[in-house]
Amino acid sequence: MEKGVWIMGMNVEAYIIDPTVLLLYFIGNEDARRIIESIIEEHAYGYILEPMLAELFQRMVEHFGYTVASSRLEAIKNSNIRLINVDFELIRDAGRIKASNPNTPMAYAYMIALAKKFNAVIVTADTRMRASNSNIKIVYINP
């Protein structure tokens, strides 16, 4: 199965973004920049769970200070990265993934559920992340 979303006859890549990838983008990581800029320039779709933004914000405060972190969080909110609420369907899907893979962290289960929902590729810097028992593609960004 091809990953992505079909728009006007073209397959457009869709990404589920791990918060660490956005942090790496702001730090200047070239691989993260390519992915995030493809979303910003509307060559791809990007999705992130709203609760994961709290983790990102906390880590940006540690790296850049509160003022810079706040402005970057606002930039994400106003960007083409789609912020996804946790709804009942997503809770159920993530719970089912976690139940069949008990060692999978719940955050990963949510990302896998989102990847299935949007037929998307997961982008992460965490090489421990696995999407076993599914055909989800994962791209690992080297920090």
Secondary structure, DSSP 8 states (H G I E B T S, - for coil): ---SEEETTEEEEEEEE-HHHHHHHHHT-HHHHHHHHHHHTTSEEEEEEHHHHHHHHHHHHHHH-HHHHHHHHHHHHTSSEEEE---HHHHHHHHHHHHHSTTS-HHHHHHHHHHHHHT-EEEES-TT---TTS---EEE---
